[in-house]
Amino acid sequence: MRTTLSIDDDLAQSIEVHRSRKNMSLREAINQLLRLGLQTAKEAPKPRPYAGPVFDSELMPGIDPRRMNQLVDELEVEAHRP
């Protein structure tokens, strides 16, 4: 298949260095590098979801530690109800 590629200058230079070291044509070098890249992309492990540290808490579920004053007020109101 024939196609036209626009390759960044730094990549073109790296391809040229690889090509000259391996004594290959430009076509052979690009095909080889593309195959290696695609193979690596297939074999790349899927990232695991983040799992951070777990800490025990004395608070009950649903209690917001930033609203403790409101909790104290609610408990006082309940304590004084007849």
C-alpha positions as CSV (number, residue, x, y, z in Angstrom):
1,M,0.0,0.0,0.0
2,R,1.4,3.4,-0.9
3,T,0.7,6.4,1.3
4,T,2.1,9.7,2.2
5,L,3.2,10.4,5.8
6,S,4.1,13.7,7.4
7,I,6.8,12.8,10.0
8,D,8.1,15.2,12.6
9,D,11.7,16.2,12.1
10,D,12.9,14.5,15.3
11,L,11.3,11.2,14.4
12,A,12.6,11.5,10.8
13,Q,16.1,11.9,12.3
14,S,15.7,8.9,14.6
15,I,14.4,6.8,11.8
16,E,17.4,7.8,9.6
17,V,19.8,6.9,12.4
18,H,18.1,3.5,12.9
19,R,18.1,2.9,9.1
20,S,21.8,3.7,8.7
21,R,22.8,1.5,11.7
22,K,20.8,-1.5,10.4
23,N,21.8,-0.8,6.8
24,M,18.2,-0.9,5.6
25,S,16.1,1.0,3.2
26,L,13.7,3.7,4.5
27,R,10.7,1.5,3.7
28,E,12.2,-1.5,5.6
29,A,13.1,0.7,8.6
30,I,9.6,2.3,8.9
31,N,7.9,-1.1,8.5
32,Q,10.1,-2.6,11.2
33,L,9.6,0.2,13.6
34,L,5.8,0.3,13.0
35,R,5.6,-3.5,13.6
36,L,7.6,-3.2,16.9
37,G,5.4,-0.3,18.0
38,L,2.2,-2.0,17.3
39,Q,3.3,-5.2,18.9
40,T,4.3,-3.3,22.1
41,A,0.9,-1.5,22.1
42,K,-0.9,-4.8,22.0
43,E,1.1,-6.3,24.8
44,A,0.9,-3.2,27.1
45,P,-0.9,-4.1,30.3
46,K,-4.1,-2.4,31.0
47,P,-3.8,0.1,33.8
48,R,-5.2,-1.0,37.1
49,P,-7.7,1.3,38.9
50,Y,-6.1,3.4,41.6
51,A,-6.3,1.7,45.1
52,G,-5.3,4.1,47.8
53,P,-4.7,3.3,51.5
54,V,-7.7,2.5,53.6
55,F,-8.0,3.9,57.2
56,D,-10.3,2.9,60.0
57,S,-12.5,5.6,61.3
58,E,-14.5,6.0,64.4
59,L,-17.2,7.9,62.5
60,M,-20.4,6.2,61.4
61,P,-21.3,6.2,57.7
62,G,-23.1,9.3,56.7
63,I,-21.5,11.6,59.3
64,D,-19.5,14.4,57.8
65,P,-16.6,15.4,60.1
66,R,-16.8,19.0,58.7
67,R,-20.3,19.4,60.1
68,M,-19.8,18.2,63.7
69,N,-21.4,21.3,65.2
70,Q,-24.6,20.6,63.3
71,L,-24.6,17.1,64.6
72,V,-24.2,18.3,68.2
73,D,-27.1,20.7,67.7
74,E,-29.3,17.9,66.4
75,L,-28.4,15.6,69.2
76,E,-29.2,18.4,71.8
77,V,-32.5,19.1,70.2
78,E,-33.4,15.4,70.3
79,A,-32.3,15.1,74.0
80,H,-34.6,18.0,75.0
81,R,-37.7,16.7,73.2
82,P,-40.5,15.5,75.5
